[in-house]
Each structure stands twice: as structure tokens, then as C-alpha cells.
Amino acid sequence: MSQIARKLVRESAATLPIVEQASKKKTLPELLNVFPRYGVGQKVLPNKWIHKGFRNHYIQVTRVRFRKDSLRIGKAWGHKYWNGKLVDDGKEKQIRGWYKWYWLRWPIKDEREAHCRVWS
């Protein structure tokens, strides 16, 4: 490692956890709160759908409400798309399991992004 690189690492030791945070698995509130309007309009899917091989299914976030004192507690609503088609007659439904599962943005570019191995 060059002297310049060592100096940058030493000086930026306080910011290294940010890099760590960027690559960790995220619950839905952790994923959405970094986007403008808390992710309204983003297409997301739970990691468990990737495990099951559902790659063309996602939820488009339409509304998010966080508690005033925390960006980790709240509710989100959206439209579910299955095989690219809108389901439930286009009704907005509350997104369930947003604390339980890890969530990703759709479309998934590669398996490393999904933090899992998809079994064929």
C-alpha cells in the first residue's frame, strides 16, 4: 500500500463503518430511508424471493410513513408486480415483513448483489 493510501485510511478511520454499512444486508426501512421521499417510487423485493427463484417479481413503493423519532419504525405501502404484471387489481397494500426480511432494489444485476446463492 502506498504512503498516500495509508494516510487516507488512517485519517478516514471514522468513515470506514459507512463503507461497511453500504454493503450489509438491509431491512426495508434501512434501504428506503436513504432515498429522496423515503424511497417512494422505488422497486424492491425481499431477499427470500431470490432464494425461491422469483426474479421478475417486485413491489413498487407508493407511500412510506416513519415515526417522528425513528427512521426504523413505520409502515410502507405499495403495488405488487408478479411476472411484470400488476396484481390485486392495482390496489395499494401495506408491505408486510419489512423488518423480518432483507430487501433489495429491483432489478437484481448479479447474484453477489442478492447476498445469496440461487439454486437452479
N, C-alpha and C positions, 0 to 999 in steps of 0.2 A: 504494500500500500504506500502510495506516495505521501510525502510530508503534508501536502495540501489536503489530501483526503483525510489523513489522521487528524489534522487540526479541525477540519469541518465536523468530523464525528465527535471529537471532544467538546467542541463548542455547542453542538446541537444535540447533546445528550438528552436534554429535556424534551426535545421534539420527537425523539425516536419512538415513544409509545404511540404517537399519531400514525406512523407508518405501520406499526403493529396492528392498530385498530382498523386500518383500511383493509387489511387482508383477512380479518377474522370473520367468522360466521355471524350473521346479524339476524335479530328478530325484526319483525316488520316495523315497529316504531324506530328502531335504530337505523334501519335502512331509509325510511321515509323522511326523518327529520333533518336530513342534510340537503334536501331539495327545496327549491322555491315552492311556496304554498304547501309545504309539508308533503310533497310528492303527489299532489292531485294531478291526474293525467298519466302517471307512471304505470307501466305494465309490470306486474310482479307475479311470482309463483313460489309456492313453498318448495323447499328442497326435497320433501318427500315425494312430490310428483316426479321429480327427476329420477329418484330411486325406482319408481314404478314404471318408468319409460314414457311418461306423458310429457313430451317436449313441445307440443303445439297447443298447450293449454295455458291460460294465464288469466289474471284478474286485473282489470283496469280500475285504478283507484279514482273514485269520483268525489269523495268527501272524507276529511280527517278531522277529528276533534281530540285534542290533547287536554289534560288537566292543566290548570293555570300554573301549578307549581312543579310540574314534571313533564318532560318530553318522552317519558317511558310509559305513561299511563294514559289510556284514552280508548277511542274507538275509531274504526275506519269502515267505509262503505265502498262498494264498487260493483262493476258489471263483470260477470264471469264469461269467458270465451272458451269453448271446448272445440278443438279442431278448427280454430279460427272463426267459429260461428257463435254469435251471441245466444246465451241460454237464459232460461227463466223469463222469457218474454221481455227481455230488456229491463227488468225490474232491478232497481238498486237494492243490494242486500248487504248486511253487515258482514265484514270479513271475520271469520272465526279463526281461532288458533294463532293469532298474531303474536302471542307471547311464547307459545309452545314450540313452534317450528322455526327453522331458519328459512329466511326468504332471500330470493334473488331477483334481479331485474331481468325482464324478458326482452329480447331473445337471448338465449344462452349461446355464447360464442364457442366455448370448448368445455371439456369435462373438468379441467382444473378450476374453472370459474365456479362450477357447481359444488366443489369441495367433496365430491363423491365419485364413486365408480358406478357406471350404469351397466348392469348385467344384460348381455344380449342373449 
